[in-house]
Amino acid sequence: MDSDKVFFVLGLVVIASPTTLVAVLGLTSLINRPLSEQATSRWTYATVMTGLSAAIGILALMLAVGTRDVPIELGNWVVIPQQHFHFHLKFVFDRLSVPFAILSFLLCGTVGAFTSRYLHRESGYGRFFIAYAFFTLGMIVSSLAGTIEVLFLGWELVGLSSALLVAYFHERPAPVRNGLRVWAVYRIADAAFLIAALTLHHLTGAGDFEGLMGADGAWPAGTAEIGANDALFVGLLLLIAAAGKSALVPFSGWLPRAMEGPTPSSAIFYGALSVHLGAFLLLRISPLLEASIPLSVAVVAIGLTTAVFAAMTTRVQTDIKSALAFASLTQVGIIVAEIGCGLRYIPLIHIIGHACLRTLQLLRAPTLLHDYHTLENAIGGHLHHRPTLWQRAIPIGTRTWLYRFALERGYLDGLLDCWIVEPFQRTFRWCDAMERKWTDMLSGSHSRESDEVEPHSEIVEELRL
């Protein structure tokens, strides 16, 4: 069989395996015939292993043939001739997407096997695996996306499943409130992503990443085919999107809130895959960074600022999941800084190694606490630590201020509420009041909606909290 046909078949298997899992789990729930726990775990294991085997087969064939990228095109699904717009369903298997897809299958399979025992007899067992299936599909689509629209499709699937799993324990108010907060921050990132996608369409006439790398420029050897100013504008928008998705400064406040979800979702989302998706986006658009020095400087600045902030904050957390979350953010900040410095393979290797380590740590966290308490009981007291070099060198007053700054998580939530949430609320309330006055004048009456009480004040207050 021709190698191109083998690539095409294996590529379809990689994409179809998580799609099949979504279809099976979703349709059985829709018709009120949910699968049993054993059947759910078997379907999960079978689809993940099938996709992983196909992805490894593609990698082996690429190494044997010596090709650097393999595009798989499934045609235009939406065409608007008047607006010169088309939604081109295209996937690319190259040196960036294939390792990330293999990593996604490997870690999703590990977490799926862990969850089948961790959530055994849990009432929301099936609901968790449906969101998990959407997340797996979103990660594979994002990893293999050949156009910015396909990447946005996977990006949205990851964001939706993330917010749903943060609010998994919906019988309690705190997870629902924190899930709304995560979803609100994702909306900011998605808005920036959409504007960047539209701008890229306007500049290149299509959303294909070939418009960034050139027709024959496989990652990471591509060269941007747009000017430096355009690259700076589009790159800054995508940097905002990456910052929101990966919890970079100033959007780091939602990361500890996301720990309200179950431990398996925390491991796969905010320790392994989802938290690295912003760095993956920056790697994918790396030709833009090379075309604009100010954009590269901005990426390095945000990465280093996030790494320093997270390193301070993780040392004062009182629960192990939040401490691990900020420890992950420290490494993500370093990875982003590496990308801004022009490195390509080193950040990719860093992502793979760090994702595997954090998955192990977060899944091991509950038993680690048990082992730690057993050790303290054995020695009859707390473990003592010697003062570090920083504790001996920094005055007590400065250490106290830094401790409070880190304990308040940099006051980032308050700053976002003050400078983003409040102005938006005031603007929309004013627009709402003007609309009510206009409709009251046209109707000649006074509606109940024109009262002083805001109709959605409870939802607004939930988002603020």
Phi, psi and omega in degrees: 000142180297143182298326179297320178292322177296316176302316182296315181295313180296322178297318177296324179295319179300317182283324186285334185296309176290331176296320177297319179297317177298316182296315183294309182291322181289314183292321178296328177285324180295323180270012177061036174231062183296148179288157174288168179300318181294318179293321178298314180295325179292316177298318179298313180298317184293314183291319180293317179294325177296312179296320179296317180297319179293320179294319177295323177297320177296318179298315180296319180291323177297319178292324181288319182280330181090016178273153183257335177208145181230106177277143174235114184251131180247019173088176177274125179266333177224129178227124176237094185298323183297326182262003182054043182238141173212143176262103186261116181276103185222137178236145183233127175255107180222193186290345176264314188286321184294312176299322180291324177293317177298317178299318181297313178298317184296312182286323177296321177295320178297313181292325177297318178295321178294318185292328180300336176260324183294322182255024179301129181067013174285140184296331180261027182301309181294322179297321177298315185288335174293313177296323177298320179294318177296322179295315179300315178298317179298320179293320180292317179296317179296320182294320188262003186300133177258350176229162182288334177289319177295321177298321178294325176300309177295323177303316181290322178298319177296316180295318180296311180296326179297310181296322180295322181280334171297320179268027185300315179274071189285355176284347177253144185289326186297313178299322179293317179298316180289327175297321176296322179295315178299317180296323180294318178294320177299327179297322178296314179297320181291325177297316177296320179298316181296317179297320178296320180296316178295320179295318178297321175299318181294324185279321186251350181082357180199167179261008180295143177289350173296335175293341176266322189257349187089157185296329183244021181255087179288147180301138003260023189266011184284162177230130182296137181258020175239163184289170183295318181294317177295320178297322178295316182295309180295320181295322178294320177297315178291332175293321175297317178299316179295322179295320178292320183286323182262009176062034176286160177300132011261018184260023186284348186294335183280345186298310178294332177295329181291347179287358176293341180286173178299157181302319179299320179292324177298320181294312186281330182274296195260002172246334189242295195252302186300322182291341178265359185293327176295319176295323176298319178299318179294325175294321181294324181260026183303330175300329176295321180295322180289336181277346184221111178294317177302325178294318177297321178296319179297320179296316179296318181297314180294321180297313180292319178299317179296319181296315180294314180300313182292325178296322176291315188290324183295338183281349183243006180287145184261354176234151190289327182292318178293322178297317178292327179296314180287331173296321175297319180296327176301313180292324177297319177299319177295320178298316179298319178296322177298320179295318179295333178280000176097004178279150182233303183286327179297314175299323179296315177295322177299317179298314183297312180295317182292320180298317179295319181295313183292326176299315178298316183295317182289323176289333181272349189303313181300315180288333177296318177298319178297316179295323181294316179293325177297321179294319179294320177295327181291322181270352176078026179176181180282153175286135183261142180238138177286149177299136180281172179298321180294321179295327179281332186270327185271133179300156184296324179295316178294320178297322178295318179294317179295324179296315180293321178300315180289323180295325177276005178057045174071010181057024185293322179297318179295320179294319178295319178297321185285319189258346180239305185294309183298313177301320178296317180297316180296319180296314182290326176295321178294316177298321179295318179295319178295321179295319179295318178297320181294313179293325177294322179293320180290323182275342181072021180220175180245115182277160179294332180292347180272005178293171184289334184286130178287132185292333184242032184295329180293318180295318179298318181293324177298317180294322180294322179289000000 
